[in-house]
Amino acid sequence: MLDDLFVLDAVTHAYNFDSANYAVHRDAKLIADLSYFMARNPPDRRYALPGEVYLSDWSAEDVANLVFRESPTDIAVMHPLPISAFHDGLVSVEKAAEAVSRWPNRFIGAYAAVDPLTGVSAVRELERQAQLLNPLGVKLYPNSWATGQVALWRMDDPKVAFPVYEKALELGIRHVAVHKAVPIGSVPVGDSYSPSDIEGAAAAFPDLSFEIVHGGMAFLDETAWLLSRFDNIYVNMEIQNIILERRPRAFAEILLGLARIGGKRMFRKLFWGSGTTLYHPRPALEAFLEFEFPEDLLDRAGLFAALPQLTLEDKKGILGGNYARVHGIDLDAARKAVIGDEFWREPGAGLPEPYSTISHAATVDSWRAARA
């Protein structure tokens, strides 16, 4: 049935986990190890990878092959990253530029990525990336290594964050995504990973929409209240896809928790995101098509009103319609634009074996053979 749906992946990454990319070695290694910990040991061993492949420098072409050849995903967005514990931010702006220029009908856009703690340099870098990427949004992280050691900032800080928002609006960028909930590395995080600081930003900048990446992975009640109170706050479900495949009941609890205050309409504020190359995009898509809320969880879900079972229309919204509505993307035009391209797959055609189309395919095959 995935052939009947049009899937928009709201966040993909061409990671560079190679140790030569570590700028702050201890913290960069911890971030890389945490990512591999989340991805390894999948229930379906076809989606397992050896560390030497996972912790490598992934190319934009590898991401394109994983997302569009090896999964039913139709179009996607590339996120470069501003994590300065890595020399290139972990996902370079240049890779995002390559993706949107080589496959514009598939990578329908990218986000700019800046570090607000770099001050004037962040604003200038946003101007540069606006010219290079024509970005759909800005991607931010709540901690920084710009000075060589970890530092924190808040989304509601008028001196640190607001100049970035003001420049974004000046450049015609009306969407801000921020990593929350999942700490990266064993560093002090204070309250910087809570989404609570977004309310001040959302209230001060009503013409911007704010995307909580990993929303609900922690601070579930706080996130639910934000979604219900602010029309310009949304959640990107990256990493929830991994939970869905492995712990569907836990996934159900997160989704129901996000809708606990605002009810069913909160399902219209969720964006599907695989985070590829964090993990393979296919298994969670297949699991989501079959997913239903356990009835015993539904019986006690919702604070002010009962919550219904997910419908196919809800799933269509989460898998692309919601993101398209917020960003003004014409999905009918996008569907027509990919017909017959290099990634085109006739309806009903099978998908290649996982990781068989990437540049490390031979290494993966040898590793699998040795483990058989």
ChimeraX attribute file (.defattr): number of C-alpha atoms within 10 A of each C-alpha:
attribute: neighborCount
match mode: 1-to-1
recipient: residues
	/A:1	9
	/A:2	15
	/A:3	14
	/A:4	9
	/A:5	16
	/A:6	20
	/A:7	24
	/A:8	30
	/A:9	27
	/A:10	26
	/A:11	23
	/A:12	28
	/A:13	25
	/A:14	28
	/A:15	28
	/A:16	24
	/A:17	25
	/A:18	19
	/A:19	15
	/A:20	12
	/A:21	19
	/A:22	21
	/A:23	19
	/A:24	17
	/A:25	14
	/A:26	12
	/A:27	20
	/A:28	24
	/A:29	21
	/A:30	15
	/A:31	21
	/A:32	22
	/A:33	16
	/A:34	15
	/A:35	18
	/A:36	19
	/A:37	10
	/A:38	14
	/A:39	19
	/A:40	16
	/A:41	13
	/A:42	16
	/A:43	11
	/A:44	10
	/A:45	11
	/A:46	11
	/A:47	18
	/A:48	19
	/A:49	24
	/A:50	13
	/A:51	11
	/A:52	12
	/A:53	16
	/A:54	23
	/A:55	19
	/A:56	17
	/A:57	18
	/A:58	22
	/A:59	20
	/A:60	23
	/A:61	18
	/A:62	18
	/A:63	23
	/A:64	25
	/A:65	17
	/A:66	24
	/A:67	25
	/A:68	22
	/A:69	23
	/A:70	22
	/A:71	23
	/A:72	24
	/A:73	24
	/A:74	24
	/A:75	25
	/A:76	26
	/A:77	24
	/A:78	32
	/A:79	29
	/A:80	29
	/A:81	26
	/A:82	26
	/A:83	26
	/A:84	24
	/A:85	24
	/A:86	26
	/A:87	17
	/A:88	19
	/A:89	21
	/A:90	25
	/A:91	27
	/A:92	21
	/A:93	25
	/A:94	14
	/A:95	20
	/A:96	28
	/A:97	23
	/A:98	17
	/A:99	25
	/A:100	22
	/A:101	15
	/A:102	12
	/A:103	18
	/A:104	15
	/A:105	20
	/A:106	24
	/A:107	25
	/A:108	20
	/A:109	25
	/A:110	27
	/A:111	28
	/A:112	32
	/A:113	27
	/A:114	27
	/A:115	28
	/A:116	27
	/A:117	20
	/A:118	15
	/A:119	15
	/A:120	13
	/A:121	13
	/A:122	20
	/A:123	20
	/A:124	14
	/A:125	16
	/A:126	22
	/A:127	17
	/A:128	13
	/A:129	21
	/A:130	20
	/A:131	11
	/A:132	15
	/A:133	20
	/A:134	19
	/A:135	29
	/A:136	21
	/A:137	25
	/A:138	27
	/A:139	23
	/A:140	26
	/A:141	25
	/A:142	23
	/A:143	26
	/A:144	21
	/A:145	20
	/A:146	17
	/A:147	10
	/A:148	11
	/A:149	13
	/A:150	16
	/A:151	15
	/A:152	16
	/A:153	21
	/A:154	23
	/A:155	23
	/A:156	18
	/A:157	14
	/A:158	14
	/A:159	12
	/A:160	19
	/A:161	20
	/A:162	17
	/A:163	17
	/A:164	24
	/A:165	24
	/A:166	16
	/A:167	16
	/A:168	23
	/A:169	15
	/A:170	11
	/A:171	15
	/A:172	14
	/A:173	22
	/A:174	22
	/A:175	23
	/A:176	23
	/A:177	23
	/A:178	22
	/A:179	23
	/A:180	23
	/A:181	21
	/A:182	15
	/A:183	16
	/A:184	22
	/A:185	16
	/A:186	11
	/A:187	13
	/A:188	13
	/A:189	17
	/A:190	9
	/A:191	14
	/A:192	20
	/A:193	23
	/A:194	21
	/A:195	24
	/A:196	18
	/A:197	16
	/A:198	21
	/A:199	19
	/A:200	14
	/A:201	21
	/A:202	21
	/A:203	13
	/A:204	14
	/A:205	17
	/A:206	14
	/A:207	13
	/A:208	21
	/A:209	21
	/A:210	25
	/A:211	26
	/A:212	24
	/A:213	26
	/A:214	19
	/A:215	30
	/A:216	27
	/A:217	18
	/A:218	16
	/A:219	15
	/A:220	22
	/A:221	16
	/A:222	15
	/A:223	27
	/A:224	24
	/A:225	16
	/A:226	22
	/A:227	24
	/A:228	19
	/A:229	13
	/A:230	15
	/A:231	13
	/A:232	20
	/A:233	24
	/A:234	27
	/A:235	26
	/A:236	26
	/A:237	25
	/A:238	25
	/A:239	22
	/A:240	26
	/A:241	25
	/A:242	23
	/A:243	18
	/A:244	20
	/A:245	21
	/A:246	18
	/A:247	12
	/A:248	21
	/A:249	17
	/A:250	13
	/A:251	21
	/A:252	20
	/A:253	19
	/A:254	22
	/A:255	21
	/A:256	27
	/A:257	20
	/A:258	29
	/A:259	27
	/A:260	25
	/A:261	22
	/A:262	21
	/A:263	21
	/A:264	20
	/A:265	13
	/A:266	19
	/A:267	21
	/A:268	20
	/A:269	23
	/A:270	28
	/A:271	27
	/A:272	26
	/A:273	26
	/A:274	29
	/A:275	25
	/A:276	23
	/A:277	24
	/A:278	19
	/A:279	26
	/A:280	24
	/A:281	27
	/A:282	22
	/A:283	21
	/A:284	22
	/A:285	22
	/A:286	15
	/A:287	15
	/A:288	16
	/A:289	15
	/A:290	9
	/A:291	20
	/A:292	14
	/A:293	18
	/A:294	13
	/A:295	11
	/A:296	8
	/A:297	14
	/A:298	16
	/A:299	11
	/A:300	13
	/A:301	20
	/A:302	20
	/A:303	13
	/A:304	10
	/A:305	13
	/A:306	14
	/A:307	21
	/A:308	15
	/A:309	15
	/A:310	13
	/A:311	11
	/A:312	11
	/A:313	11
	/A:314	17
	/A:315	20
	/A:316	18
	/A:317	23
	/A:318	24
	/A:319	25
	/A:320	26
	/A:321	24
	/A:322	23
	/A:323	22
	/A:324	17
	/A:325	13
	/A:326	14
	/A:327	14
	/A:328	9
	/A:329	15
	/A:330	11
	/A:331	17
	/A:332	9
	/A:333	10
	/A:334	17
	/A:335	15
	/A:336	10
	/A:337	13
	/A:338	18
	/A:339	13
	/A:340	10
	/A:341	11
	/A:342	10
	/A:343	17
	/A:344	12
	/A:345	18
	/A:346	10
	/A:347	11
	/A:348	10
	/A:349	8
	/A:350	11
	/A:351	13
	/A:352	12
	/A:353	12
	/A:354	22
	/A:355	22
	/A:356	16
	/A:357	18
	/A:358	19
	/A:359	15
	/A:360	16
	/A:361	14
	/A:362	13
	/A:363	14
	/A:364	20
	/A:365	14
	/A:366	11
	/A:367	13
	/A:368	15
	/A:369	9
	/A:370	8
	/A:371	7
	/A:372	6
